[in-house]
Amino acid sequence: MSFIEIKDKRFSISIPKEKIQQEVTRVANEINHDLAGKNPLFISVLNGAFMFTSDLMKQITIPCEISFVKLASYQGLASTGTIKEILGVNEDITDRTLVIVEDIVDTGLTMQRLLESLGTRSPREIKIATLLLKPDKLQVDLKIDYMAMSIPNDFIVGYGLDYDGQGRNYPDIYTIVEE
Ligand code: IMP
């Protein structure tokens, strides 16, 4: 499908699934290489990162563990600025290597908030793995350790990302068509 419609918006395909899979494989290989012997704890940020997390984890070949956090900051097309933690990390993270797995870093406020809250619990190190980055919207200074793709400022859906709750199910990524 080259176009999809969700509620009042139209989207056109911008990143086909083959390209996504190729970049996810590259990121998995980098992590397998860099974090071997560290038994990393992957922390997947729900809901948006569920598809990326699944494809990534299937290609992680080193001993590791996984947990999930659930945060919410977006409503419709824009970040609300307030980030709510709906589900937290219960594991003991003292002295652990953590890898936060995110769908997209936009303003970076969600990631900053998560880094702050996990940072108070004495992890050894925290790495960031994001599927997507919108570099022009970044408002905070973040070190992104692993990134599948960098994209322009436009609103996107698919591969886990939603518009008003819908569109997460598509295997490709679509960009909003401004009319
Ligand atoms: P940030 O706090 O501004 O970096 O926003 C991060 C969160 O906003 C991501 O985890 C996504 O859930 C959501 N988000 C940011 N950009 C988009 C987009 O283009 N489409 C759908 N969701 C987005």
Backbone and ligand atoms as CSV (ligand in chain L), in Angstrom:
chain,resi,resn,atom,element,x,y,z
A,1,MET,N,N,0.839,-1.199,0.000
A,1,MET,CA,C,0.000,0.000,0.000
A,1,MET,C,C,0.871,1.245,0.000
A,2,SER,N,N,0.653,2.149,-0.963
A,2,SER,CA,C,1.507,3.334,-0.945
A,2,SER,C,C,0.877,4.492,-0.170
A,3,PHE,N,N,-0.459,4.443,0.016
A,3,PHE,CA,C,-1.139,5.462,0.829
A,3,PHE,C,C,-2.043,4.780,1.850
A,4,ILE,N,N,-2.147,5.399,3.043
A,4,ILE,CA,C,-3.142,4.919,4.002
A,4,ILE,C,C,-3.892,6.135,4.557
A,5,GLU,N,N,-5.079,5.891,5.053
A,5,GLU,CA,C,-5.832,6.965,5.688
A,5,GLU,C,C,-6.142,6.570,7.117
A,6,ILE,N,N,-5.850,7.472,8.048
A,6,ILE,CA,C,-6.190,7.230,9.448
A,6,ILE,C,C,-6.964,8.439,9.945
A,7,LYS,N,N,-8.191,8.166,10.344
A,7,LYS,CA,C,-9.085,9.238,10.791
A,7,LYS,C,C,-9.108,10.351,9.745
A,8,ASP,N,N,-8.716,11.589,10.124
A,8,ASP,CA,C,-8.808,12.706,9.185
A,8,ASP,C,C,-7.533,12.929,8.378
A,9,LYS,N,N,-6.538,12.049,8.497
A,9,LYS,CA,C,-5.231,12.302,7.860
A,9,LYS,C,C,-4.886,11.255,6.815
A,10,ARG,N,N,-4.068,11.704,5.835
A,10,ARG,CA,C,-3.599,10.821,4.780
A,10,ARG,C,C,-2.089,10.690,4.924
A,11,PHE,N,N,-1.583,9.479,4.714
A,11,PHE,CA,C,-0.148,9.218,4.867
A,11,PHE,C,C,0.366,8.474,3.638
A,12,SER,N,N,1.610,8.763,3.231
A,12,SER,CA,C,2.203,8.020,2.114
A,12,SER,C,C,3.443,7.280,2.594
A,13,ILE,N,N,3.720,6.157,1.967
A,13,ILE,CA,C,4.816,5.304,2.436
A,13,ILE,C,C,6.148,6.054,2.309
A,14,SER,N,N,6.957,5.985,3.363
A,14,SER,CA,C,8.251,6.683,3.311
A,14,SER,C,C,9.429,5.762,3.612
A,15,ILE,N,N,9.221,4.750,4.473
A,15,ILE,CA,C,10.310,3.795,4.726
A,15,ILE,C,C,9.736,2.381,4.590
A,16,PRO,N,N,10.076,1.695,3.500
A,16,PRO,CA,C,9.539,0.351,3.312
A,16,PRO,C,C,10.110,-0.648,4.302
A,17,LYS,N,N,9.364,-1.716,4.543
A,17,LYS,CA,C,9.758,-2.690,5.572
A,17,LYS,C,C,11.143,-3.284,5.345
A,18,GLU,N,N,11.542,-3.462,4.080
A,18,GLU,CA,C,12.865,-4.056,3.790
A,18,GLU,C,C,13.984,-3.167,4.338
A,19,LYS,N,N,13.810,-1.854,4.156
A,19,LYS,CA,C,14.814,-0.892,4.643
A,19,LYS,C,C,14.850,-0.912,6.183
A,20,ILE,N,N,13.667,-0.952,6.792
A,20,ILE,CA,C,13.605,-0.989,8.259
A,20,ILE,C,C,14.351,-2.221,8.763
A,21,GLN,N,N,14.045,-3.379,8.167
A,21,GLN,CA,C,14.655,-4.632,8.636
A,21,GLN,C,C,16.173,-4.606,8.468
A,22,GLN,N,N,16.622,-4.026,7.377
A,22,GLN,CA,C,18.068,-3.945,7.122
A,22,GLN,C,C,18.765,-3.127,8.220
A,23,GLU,N,N,18.147,-2.013,8.594
A,23,GLU,CA,C,18.771,-1.144,9.608
A,23,GLU,C,C,18.644,-1.744,11.014
A,24,VAL,N,N,17.554,-2.452,11.271
A,24,VAL,CA,C,17.405,-3.115,12.580
A,24,VAL,C,C,18.476,-4.201,12.724
A,25,THR,N,N,18.730,-4.920,11.662
A,25,THR,CA,C,19.777,-5.954,11.693
A,25,THR,C,C,21.145,-5.325,11.975
A,26,ARG,N,N,21.398,-4.194,11.358
A,26,ARG,CA,C,22.678,-3.507,11.602
A,26,ARG,C,C,22.810,-3.119,13.074
A,27,VAL,N,N,21.751,-2.556,13.639
A,27,VAL,CA,C,21.782,-2.157,15.049
A,27,VAL,C,C,21.993,-3.383,15.947
A,28,ALA,N,N,21.288,-4.480,15.651
A,28,ALA,CA,C,21.438,-5.702,16.460
A,28,ALA,C,C,22.891,-6.182,16.409
A,29,ASN,N,N,23.485,-6.150,15.235
A,29,ASN,CA,C,24.881,-6.595,15.108
A,29,ASN,C,C,25.821,-5.714,15.932
A,30,GLU,N,N,25.561,-4.403,15.927
A,30,GLU,CA,C,26.405,-3.478,16.711
A,30,GLU,C,C,26.287,-3.790,18.200
A,31,ILE,N,N,25.057,-4.023,18.648
A,31,ILE,CA,C,24.840,-4.317,20.073
A,31,ILE,C,C,25.481,-5.652,20.446
A,32,ASN,N,N,25.303,-6.661,19.602
A,32,ASN,CA,C,25.922,-7.975,19.868
A,32,ASN,C,C,27.438,-7.838,20.014
A,33,HIS,N,N,28.001,-6.987,19.204
A,33,HIS,CA,C,29.449,-6.777,19.238
A,33,HIS,C,C,29.871,-5.990,20.483
A,34,ASP,N,N,29.171,-4.877,20.739
A,34,ASP,CA,C,29.599,-3.954,21.804
A,34,ASP,C,C,29.310,-4.480,23.217
A,35,LEU,N,N,28.195,-5.183,23.381
A,35,LEU,CA,C,27.734,-5.492,24.746
A,35,LEU,C,C,27.923,-6.966,25.119
A,36,ALA,N,N,28.704,-7.680,24.337
A,36,ALA,CA,C,28.986,-9.092,24.662
A,36,ALA,C,C,29.615,-9.172,26.045
A,37,GLY,N,N,29.162,-10.115,26.859
A,37,GLY,CA,C,29.730,-10.313,28.191
A,37,GLY,C,C,29.148,-9.391,29.250
A,38,LYS,N,N,28.226,-8.489,28.869
A,38,LYS,CA,C,27.680,-7.519,29.835
A,38,LYS,C,C,26.277,-7.880,30.316
A,39,ASN,N,N,25.710,-8.944,29.803
A,39,ASN,CA,C,24.341,-9.335,30.151
A,39,ASN,C,C,23.417,-8.110,30.237
A,40,PRO,N,N,23.266,-7.366,29.132
A,40,PRO,CA,C,22.469,-6.137,29.198
A,40,PRO,C,C,20.996,-6.416,29.520
A,41,LEU,N,N,20.394,-5.435,30.203
A,41,LEU,CA,C,18.950,-5.461,30.432
A,41,LEU,C,C,18.329,-4.468,29.450
A,42,PHE,N,N,17.610,-4.979,28.472
A,42,PHE,CA,C,16.917,-4.120,27.518
A,42,PHE,C,C,15.643,-3.605,28.168
A,43,ILE,N,N,15.403,-2.305,28.039
A,43,ILE,CA,C,14.179,-1.721,28.581
A,43,ILE,C,C,13.403,-1.100,27.427
A,44,SER,N,N,12.354,-1.780,27.037
A,44,SER,CA,C,11.561,-1.362,25.885
A,44,SER,C,C,10.490,-0.371,26.325
A,45,VAL,N,N,10.385,0.728,25.591
A,45,VAL,CA,C,9.431,1.777,25.960
A,45,VAL,C,C,8.124,1.565,25.189
A,46,LEU,N,N,7.111,1.135,25.924
A,46,LEU,CA,C,5.788,0.893,25.326
A,46,LEU,C,C,5.032,2.213,25.189
A,47,ASN,N,N,4.070,2.351,24.258
A,47,ASN,CA,C,3.675,1.305,23.345
A,47,ASN,C,C,4.520,1.288,22.080
A,48,GLY,N,N,5.037,2.448,21.693
A,48,GLY,CA,C,5.579,2.615,20.346
A,48,GLY,C,C,6.695,1.667,19.952
A,49,ALA,N,N,7.502,1.218,20.926
A,49,ALA,CA,C,8.692,0.434,20.575
A,49,ALA,C,C,8.426,-1.064,20.462
A,50,PHE,N,N,7.155,-1.467,20.542
A,50,PHE,CA,C,6.929,-2.922,20.616
A,50,PHE,C,C,7.403,-3.674,19.379
A,51,MET,N,N,7.204,-3.097,18.194
A,51,MET,CA,C,7.577,-3.814,16.969
A,51,MET,C,C,9.086,-3.806,16.763
A,52,PHE,N,N,9.688,-2.660,16.989
A,52,PHE,CA,C,11.154,-2.545,16.904
A,52,PHE,C,C,11.801,-3.492,17.904
A,53,THR,N,N,11.271,-3.502,19.127
A,53,THR,CA,C,11.844,-4.363,20.168
A,53,THR,C,C,11.789,-5.834,19.738
A,54,SER,N,N,10.654,-6.232,19.219
A,54,SER,CA,C,10.488,-7.631,18.817
A,54,SER,C,C,11.485,-8.009,17.717
A,55,ASP,N,N,11.576,-7.196,16.679
A,55,ASP,CA,C,12.496,-7.515,15.580
A,55,ASP,C,C,13.951,-7.441,16.025
A,56,LEU,N,N,14.248,-6.462,16.883
A,56,LEU,CA,C,15.625,-6.311,17.379
A,56,LEU,C,C,16.023,-7.516,18.228
A,57,MET,N,N,15.162,-7.864,19.187
A,57,MET,CA,C,15.512,-8.912,20.146
A,57,MET,C,C,15.704,-10.271,19.482
A,58,LYS,N,N,14.973,-10.503,18.372
A,58,LYS,CA,C,15.122,-11.779,17.668
A,58,LYS,C,C,16.519,-11.924,17.076
A,59,GLN,N,N,17.227,-10.797,16.972
A,59,GLN,CA,C,18.560,-10.849,16.377
A,59,GLN,C,C,19.676,-10.584,17.391
A,60,ILE,N,N,19.293,-10.495,18.666
A,60,ILE,CA,C,20.311,-10.363,19.715
A,60,ILE,C,C,20.743,-11.784,20.097
A,61,THR,N,N,22.032,-12.025,19.985
A,61,THR,CA,C,22.534,-13.398,20.182
A,61,THR,C,C,23.377,-13.528,21.450
A,62,ILE,N,N,23.536,-12.429,22.207
A,62,ILE,CA,C,24.315,-12.489,23.454
A,62,ILE,C,C,23.353,-12.683,24.630
A,63,PRO,N,N,23.823,-13.233,25.752
A,63,PRO,CA,C,22.943,-13.352,26.922
A,63,PRO,C,C,22.419,-11.973,27.334
A,64,CYS,N,N,21.129,-11.886,27.592
A,64,CYS,CA,C,20.517,-10.589,27.913
A,64,CYS,C,C,19.171,-10.822,28.589
A,65,GLU,N,N,18.590,-9.742,29.094
A,65,GLU,CA,C,17.254,-9.800,29.682
A,65,GLU,C,C,16.434,-8.643,29.123
A,66,ILE,N,N,15.134,-8.731,29.309
A,66,ILE,CA,C,14.281,-7.648,28.795
A,66,ILE,C,C,13.192,-7.285,29.789
A,67,SER,N,N,12.917,-5.987,29.849
A,67,SER,CA,C,11.824,-5.494,30.676
A,67,SER,C,C,11.124,-4.371,29.897
A,68,PHE,N,N,10.014,-3.886,30.435
A,68,PHE,CA,C,9.218,-2.892,29.710
A,68,PHE,C,C,8.836,-1.726,30.611
A,69,VAL,N,N,8.829,-0.535,30.036
A,69,VAL,CA,C,8.231,0.605,30.741
A,69,VAL,C,C,7.143,1.159,29.838
A,70,LYS,N,N,6.189,1.790,30.448
A,70,LYS,CA,C,5.151,2.406,29.638
A,70,LYS,C,C,5.059,3.873,29.991
A,71,LEU,N,N,5.288,4.714,28.998
A,71,LEU,CA,C,5.245,6.158,29.189
A,71,LEU,C,C,4.285,6.743,28.166
A,72,ALA,N,N,3.752,7.884,28.456
A,72,ALA,CA,C,2.894,8.539,27.470
A,72,ALA,C,C,3.154,10.036,27.473
A,73,SER,N,N,3.406,10.603,26.285
A,73,SER,CA,C,3.612,12.049,26.209
A,73,SER,C,C,2.897,12.671,25.023
A,74,TYR,N,N,2.462,11.835,24.086
A,74,TYR,CA,C,1.877,12.377,22.855
A,74,TYR,C,C,0.363,12.331,22.879
A,75,GLN,N,N,-0.236,13.348,22.287
A,75,GLN,CA,C,-1.674,13.328,22.076
A,75,GLN,C,C,-1.911,13.829,20.668
A,76,GLY,N,N,-2.458,12.985,19.798
A,76,GLY,CA,C,-2.653,13.406,18.413
A,76,GLY,C,C,-1.318,13.583,17.732
A,77,LEU,N,N,-1.040,14.792,17.244
A,77,LEU,CA,C,0.171,15.022,16.445
A,77,LEU,C,C,1.315,15.645,17.232
A,78,ALA,N,N,1.105,16.007,18.500
A,78,ALA,CA,C,2.152,16.743,19.203
A,78,ALA,C,C,2.397,16.223,20.605
A,79,SER,N,N,3.651,16.366,21.026
A,79,SER,CA,C,4.028,15.986,22.379
A,79,SER,C,C,3.365,16.950,23.348
A,80,THR,N,N,2.831,16.437,24.446
A,80,THR,CA,C,2.161,17.312,25.403
A,80,THR,C,C,3.157,17.976,26.348
A,81,GLY,N,N,4.379,17.434,26.381
A,81,GLY,CA,C,5.381,17.993,27.285
A,81,GLY,C,C,5.350,17.346,28.653
A,82,THR,N,N,4.218,16.818,29.044
A,82,THR,CA,C,4.154,16.107,30.333
A,82,THR,C,C,4.252,14.619,30.045
A,83,ILE,N,N,5.143,13.958,30.766
A,83,ILE,CA,C,5.347,12.537,30.512
A,83,ILE,C,C,4.882,11.739,31.716
A,84,LYS,N,N,3.964,10.848,31.451
A,84,LYS,CA,C,3.398,10.031,32.529
A,84,LYS,C,C,4.028,8.650,32.514
A,85,GLU,N,N,4.417,8.140,33.700
A,85,GLU,CA,C,4.902,6.757,33.778
A,85,GLU,C,C,3.732,5.883,34.202
A,86,ILE,N,N,3.364,4.974,33.314
A,86,ILE,CA,C,2.180,4.154,33.575
A,86,ILE,C,C,2.597,2.773,34.089
A,87,LEU,N,N,3.788,2.340,33.661
A,87,LEU,CA,C,4.326,1.040,34.101
A,87,LEU,C,C,5.821,1.227,34.295
A,88,GLY,N,N,6.348,0.859,35.459
A,88,GLY,CA,C,7.761,1.099,35.751
A,88,GLY,C,C,8.610,-0.159,35.665
A,89,VAL,N,N,9.934,0.014,35.818
A,89,VAL,CA,C,10.852,-1.130,35.794
A,89,VAL,C,C,10.984,-1.682,37.219
A,90,ASN,N,N,10.611,-2.940,37.421
A,90,ASN,CA,C,10.649,-3.525,38.770
A,90,ASN,C,C,11.963,-4.218,39.097
A,91,GLU,N,N,12.739,-4.556,38.069
A,91,GLU,CA,C,14.001,-5.273,38.289
A,91,GLU,C,C,14.996,-4.425,39.083
A,92,ASP,N,N,15.918,-5.127,39.778
A,92,ASP,CA,C,17.032,-4.430,40.416
A,92,ASP,C,C,18.037,-4.074,39.316
A,93,ILE,N,N,18.267,-2.792,39.089
A,93,ILE,CA,C,19.148,-2.385,37.982
A,93,ILE,C,C,20.521,-1.939,38.478
A,94,THR,N,N,20.784,-2.122,39.776
A,94,THR,CA,C,22.076,-1.731,40.345
A,94,THR,C,C,23.207,-2.414,39.588
A,95,ASP,N,N,24.154,-1.611,39.114
A,95,ASP,CA,C,25.348,-2.122,38.448
A,95,ASP,C,C,25.066,-2.832,37.110
A,96,ARG,N,N,23.884,-2.619,36.549
A,96,ARG,CA,C,23.554,-3.281,35.279
A,96,ARG,C,C,23.829,-2.372,34.086
A,97,THR,N,N,24.116,-2.998,32.947
A,97,THR,CA,C,24.143,-2.277,31.672
A,97,THR,C,C,22.722,-2.283,31.119
A,98,LEU,N,N,22.162,-1.081,30.974
A,98,LEU,CA,C,20.789,-0.965,30.466
A,98,LEU,C,C,20.818,-0.496,29.015
A,99,VAL,N,N,19.893,-0.983,28.228
A,99,VAL,CA,C,19.716,-0.473,26.863
A,99,VAL,C,C,18.259,-0.055,26.729
A,100,ILE,N,N,18.025,1.249,26.671
A,100,ILE,CA,C,16.653,1.729,26.477
A,100,ILE,C,C,16.308,1.586,25.001
A,101,VAL,N,N,15.203,0.905,24.727
A,101,VAL,CA,C,14.792,0.679,23.336
A,101,VAL,C,C,13.564,1.547,23.050
A,102,GLU,N,N,13.733,2.549,22.184
A,102,GLU,CA,C,12.678,3.531,21.891
A,102,GLU,C,C,12.296,3.459,20.416
A,103,ASP,N,N,11.063,3.852,20.119
A,103,ASP,CA,C,10.660,3.915,18.709
A,103,ASP,C,C,11.241,5.155,18.041
A,104,ILE,N,N,11.103,6.317,18.721
A,104,ILE,CA,C,11.561,7.557,18.095
A,104,ILE,C,C,11.964,8.563,19.160
A,105,VAL,N,N,13.058,9.250,18.927
A,105,VAL,CA,C,13.441,10.371,19.773
A,105,VAL,C,C,13.113,11.629,18.976
A,106,ASP,N,N,12.179,12.401,19.526
A,106,ASP,CA,C,11.645,13.578,18.838
A,106,ASP,C,C,12.220,14.810,19.551
A,107,THR,N,N,11.522,15.359,20.555
A,107,THR,CA,C,12.121,16.442,21.336
A,107,THR,C,C,13.224,15.893,22.257
A,108,GLY,N,N,13.133,14.610,22.595
A,108,GLY,CA,C,14.103,13.999,23.514
A,108,GLY,C,C,13.685,14.092,24.975
A,109,LEU,N,N,12.546,14.747,25.227
A,109,LEU,CA,C,12.117,14.956,26.618
A,109,LEU,C,C,11.743,13.642,27.310
A,110,THR,N,N,11.108,12.746,26.573
A,110,THR,CA,C,10.743,11.448,27.147
A,110,THR,C,C,12.002,10.698,27.556
A,111,MET,N,N,12.977,10.680,26.650
A,111,MET,CA,C,14.222,9.957,26.924
A,111,MET,C,C,14.966,10.598,28.095
A,112,GLN,N,N,14.998,11.906,28.136
A,112,GLN,CA,C,15.683,12.593,29.235
A,112,GLN,C,C,15.046,12.244,30.584
A,113,ARG,N,N,13.743,12.231,30.592
A,113,ARG,CA,C,12.999,11.908,31.812
A,113,ARG,C,C,13.305,10.470,32.272
A,114,LEU,N,N,13.358,9.567,31.312
A,114,LEU,CA,C,13.624,8.164,31.628
A,114,LEU,C,C,15.068,7.983,32.116
A,115,LEU,N,N,16.001,8.672,31.467
A,115,LEU,CA,C,17.403,8.605,31.892
A,115,LEU,C,C,17.541,9.095,33.326
A,116,GLU,N,N,16.842,10.188,33.630
A,116,GLU,CA,C,16.908,10.744,34.988
A,116,GLU,C,C,16.361,9.747,35.997
A,117,SER,N,N,15.219,9.152,35.676
A,117,SER,CA,C,14.604,8.280,36.681
A,117,SER,C,C,15.399,6.981,36.844
A,118,LEU,N,N,15.906,6.403,35.751
A,118,LEU,CA,C,16.709,5.176,35.889
A,118,LEU,C,C,18.075,5.491,36.508
A,119,GLY,N,N,18.590,6.672,36.201
A,119,GLY,CA,C,19.923,7.076,36.679
A,119,GLY,C,C,20.021,7.150,38.196
A,120,THR,N,N,18.910,7.384,38.866
A,120,THR,CA,C,18.936,7.470,40.332
A,120,THR,C,C,19.068,6.085,40.970
A,121,ARG,N,N,18.958,5.023,40.169
A,121,ARG,CA,C,18.949,3.662,40.733
A,121,ARG,C,C,20.273,2.917,40.498
A,122,SER,N,N,21.345,3.666,40.339
A,122,SER,CA,C,22.723,3.154,40.260
A,122,SER,C,C,23.008,2.083,39.199
A,123,PRO,N,N,22.544,2.286,37.961
A,123,PRO,CA,C,22.968,1.348,36.920
A,123,PRO,C,C,24.446,1.570,36.599
A,124,ARG,N,N,25.118,0.578,36.015
A,124,ARG,CA,C,26.519,0.769,35.624
A,124,ARG,C,C,26.607,1.751,34.453
A,125,GLU,N,N,25.737,1.555,33.461
A,125,GLU,CA,C,25.702,2.436,32.280
A,125,GLU,C,C,24.331,2.318,31.635
A,126,ILE,N,N,23.950,3.391,30.921
A,126,ILE,CA,C,22.675,3.362,30.198
A,126,ILE,C,C,22.941,3.706,28.733
A,127,LYS,N,N,22.606,2.781,27.841
A,127,LYS,CA,C,22.732,3.003,26.394
A,127,LYS,C,C,21.350,3.300,25.838
A,128,ILE,N,N,21.333,4.050,24.748
A,128,ILE,CA,C,20.065,4.354,24.082
A,128,ILE,C,C,20.063,3.715,22.699
A,129,ALA,N,N,19.022,2.931,22.410
A,129,ALA,CA,C,18.839,2.383,21.066
A,129,ALA,C,C,17.496,2.871,20.548
A,130,THR,N,N,17.519,3.678,19.494
A,130,THR,CA,C,16.251,4.173,18.951
A,130,THR,C,C,16.119,3.779,17.490
A,131,LEU,N,N,14.899,3.455,17.117
A,131,LEU,CA,C,14.644,3.149,15.711
A,131,LEU,C,C,14.840,4.411,14.877
A,132,LEU,N,N,14.270,5.520,15.376
A,132,LEU,CA,C,14.263,6.760,14.592
A,132,LEU,C,C,14.689,7.947,15.434
A,133,LEU,N,N,15.271,8.927,14.755
A,133,LEU,CA,C,15.627,10.192,15.413
A,133,LEU,C,C,15.217,11.320,14.481
A,134,LYS,N,N,14.576,12.354,15.072
A,134,LYS,CA,C,14.300,13.574,14.304
A,134,LYS,C,C,15.286,14.614,14.811
A,135,PRO,N,N,16.465,14.712,14.225
A,135,PRO,CA,C,17.519,15.558,14.804
A,135,PRO,C,C,17.139,17.028,14.889
A,136,ASP,N,N,16.308,17.503,13.951
A,136,ASP,CA,C,15.954,18.932,13.951
A,136,ASP,C,C,15.003,19.309,15.073
A,137,LYS,N,N,14.396,18.311,15.727
A,137,LYS,CA,C,13.451,18.635,16.807
A,137,LYS,C,C,14.025,18.431,18.193
A,138,LEU,N,N,15.224,17.858,18.228
A,138,LEU,CA,C,15.838,17.525,19.518
A,138,LEU,C,C,16.055,18.783,20.367
A,139,GLN,N,N,15.566,18.766,21.597
A,139,GLN,CA,C,15.680,19.945,22.471
A,139,GLN,C,C,16.682,19.742,23.591
A,140,VAL,N,N,17.143,18.513,23.773
A,140,VAL,CA,C,18.052,18.233,24.887
A,140,VAL,C,C,19.300,17.537,24.360
A,141,ASP,N,N,20.352,17.561,25.170
A,141,ASP,CA,C,21.624,16.992,24.761
A,141,ASP,C,C,21.629,15.499,25.114
A,142,LEU,N,N,21.493,14.654,24.099
A,142,LEU,CA,C,21.424,13.213,24.355
A,142,LEU,C,C,22.502,12.500,23.561
A,143,LYS,N,N,23.101,11.483,24.150
A,143,LYS,CA,C,24.026,10.647,23.375
A,143,LYS,C,C,23.243,9.410,22.924
A,144,ILE,N,N,22.967,9.361,21.630
A,144,ILE,CA,C,22.239,8.208,21.086
A,144,ILE,C,C,23.283,7.174,20.679
A,145,ASP,N,N,23.299,6.037,21.363
A,145,ASP,CA,C,24.328,5.030,21.090
A,145,ASP,C,C,24.031,4.221,19.842
A,146,TYR,N,N,22.758,3.890,19.650
A,146,TYR,CA,C,22.373,3.077,18.506
A,146,TYR,C,C,21.141,3.697,17.863
A,147,MET,N,N,21.219,3.928,16.544
A,147,MET,CA,C,20.095,4.535,15.840
A,147,MET,C,C,19.922,3.827,14.505
A,148,ALA,N,N,18.690,3.400,14.226
A,148,ALA,CA,C,18.463,2.740,12.937
A,148,ALA,C,C,18.412,3.783,11.821
A,149,MET,N,N,17.598,4.844,12.005
A,149,MET,CA,C,17.449,5.829,10.929
A,149,MET,C,C,17.167,7.228,11.468
A,150,SER,N,N,17.686,8.219,10.719
A,150,SER,CA,C,17.437,9.617,11.040
A,150,SER,C,C,16.415,10.129,10.020
A,151,ILE,N,N,15.406,10.869,10.484
A,151,ILE,CA,C,14.331,11.289,9.559
A,151,ILE,C,C,14.036,12.784,9.706
A,152,PRO,N,N,13.380,13.378,8.684
A,152,PRO,CA,C,12.981,14.789,8.801
A,152,PRO,C,C,11.874,14.975,9.833
A,153,ASN,N,N,11.483,16.218,9.996
A,153,ASN,CA,C,10.550,16.605,11.062
A,153,ASN,C,C,9.104,16.148,10.939
A,154,ASP,N,N,8.736,15.515,9.835
A,154,ASP,CA,C,7.319,15.227,9.590
A,154,ASP,C,C,6.763,14.141,10.511
A,155,PHE,N,N,5.469,14.200,10.725
A,155,PHE,CA,C,4.790,13.206,11.561
A,155,PHE,C,C,4.647,11.900,10.791
A,156,ILE,N,N,4.970,10.798,11.460
A,156,ILE,CA,C,4.925,9.490,10.806
A,156,ILE,C,C,4.088,8.483,11.611
A,157,VAL,N,N,3.670,7.437,10.923
A,157,VAL,CA,C,2.984,6.322,11.595
A,157,VAL,C,C,3.475,4.998,11.018
A,158,GLY,N,N,3.114,3.921,11.694
A,158,GLY,CA,C,3.453,2.577,11.224
A,158,GLY,C,C,4.607,2.000,12.016
A,159,TYR,N,N,4.776,0.691,11.922
A,159,TYR,CA,C,5.849,-0.022,12.606
A,159,TYR,C,C,5.897,0.359,14.098
A,160,GLY,N,N,4.727,0.363,14.711
A,160,GLY,CA,C,4.660,0.651,16.145
A,160,GLY,C,C,4.212,2.062,16.469
A,161,LEU,N,N,4.412,2.999,15.542
A,161,LEU,CA,C,4.061,4.400,15.824
A,161,LEU,C,C,2.616,4.678,15.425
A,162,ASP,N,N,1.963,5.518,16.200
A,162,ASP,CA,C,0.531,5.732,15.987
A,162,ASP,C,C,0.167,7.172,15.710
A,163,TYR,N,N,-1.022,7.333,15.139
A,163,TYR,CA,C,-1.703,8.618,15.122
A,163,TYR,C,C,-3.003,8.395,15.886
A,164,ASP,N,N,-3.105,9.030,17.035
A,164,ASP,CA,C,-4.312,8.913,17.846
A,164,ASP,C,C,-4.713,7.457,18.098
A,165,GLY,N,N,-3.716,6.635,18.388
A,165,GLY,CA,C,-3.986,5.240,18.742
A,165,GLY,C,C,-3.998,4.272,17.574
A,166,GLN,N,N,-4.061,4.793,16.363
A,166,GLN,CA,C,-4.140,3.881,15.212
A,166,GLN,C,C,-2.873,3.916,14.358
A,167,GLY,N,N,-2.694,2.853,13.567
A,167,GLY,CA,C,-1.593,2.810,12.598
A,167,GLY,C,C,-0.360,2.065,13.076
A,168,ARG,N,N,-0.377,1.565,14.310
A,168,ARG,CA,C,0.815,0.877,14.845
A,168,ARG,C,C,1.086,-0.446,14.136
A,169,ASN,N,N,0.050,-1.011,13.530
A,169,ASN,CA,C,0.112,-2.359,12.976
A,169,ASN,C,C,0.824,-2.484,11.638
A,170,TYR,N,N,1.086,-1.382,10.939
A,170,TYR,CA,C,1.683,-1.490,9.603
A,170,TYR,C,C,3.161,-1.860,9.662
A,171,PRO,N,N,3.623,-2.752,8.774
A,171,PRO,CA,C,5.044,-3.133,8.776
A,171,PRO,C,C,5.965,-2.075,8.159
A,172,ASP,N,N,5.389,-1.118,7.411
A,172,ASP,CA,C,6.170,-0.033,6.796
A,172,ASP,C,C,5.913,1.264,7.582
A,173,ILE,N,N,6.732,2.277,7.296
A,173,ILE,CA,C,6.522,3.588,7.932
A,173,ILE,C,C,5.958,4.564,6.892
A,174,TYR,N,N,4.963,5.342,7.318
A,174,TYR,CA,C,4.269,6.294,6.449
A,174,TYR,C,C,4.410,7.707,6.998
A,175,THR,N,N,4.528,8.672,6.087
A,175,THR,CA,C,4.647,10.085,6.478
A,175,THR,C,C,3.367,10.830,6.130
A,176,ILE,N,N,2.990,11.737,6.995
A,176,ILE,CA,C,1.759,12.505,6.790
A,176,ILE,C,C,1.840,13.335,5.500
A,177,VAL,N,N,0.723,13.387,4.777
A,177,VAL,CA,C,0.654,14.203,3.572
A,177,VAL,C,C,-0.062,15.491,3.964
A,178,GLU,N,N,0.652,16.604,3.867
A,178,GLU,CA,C,0.041,17.897,4.224
A,178,GLU,C,C,-0.819,18.369,3.050
A,179,GLU,N,N,-2.066,18.697,3.344
A,179,GLU,CA,C,-2.952,19.131,2.239
A,179,GLU,C,C,-3.302,20.599,2.359
L,1,IMP,P1,P,9.727,13.091,22.656
L,1,IMP,O1,O,9.547,13.098,24.129
L,1,IMP,O2,O,9.291,14.407,22.053
L,1,IMP,O3,O,11.118,12.710,22.193
L,1,IMP,O4,O,8.689,12.074,22.053
L,1,IMP,C1,C,8.868,10.742,22.098
L,1,IMP,C2,C,7.584,10.006,21.831
L,1,IMP,O5,O,6.663,10.741,21.036
L,1,IMP,C3,C,7.893,8.758,21.034
L,1,IMP,O6,O,8.179,7.683,21.870
L,1,IMP,C4,C,6.626,8.551,20.234
L,1,IMP,O7,O,5.722,7.746,20.947
L,1,IMP,C5,C,6.044,9.929,20.054
L,1,IMP,N1,N,6.315,10.479,18.708
L,1,IMP,C6,C,7.269,11.368,18.358
L,1,IMP,N2,N,7.247,11.649,17.047
L,1,IMP,C7,C,6.230,10.894,16.539
L,1,IMP,C8,C,5.709,10.720,15.197
L,1,IMP,O8,O,6.153,11.308,14.197
L,1,IMP,N3,N,4.680,9.841,15.085
L,1,IMP,C9,C,4.148,9.155,16.137
L,1,IMP,N4,N,4.602,9.291,17.391
L,1,IMP,C10,C,5.648,10.152,17.595
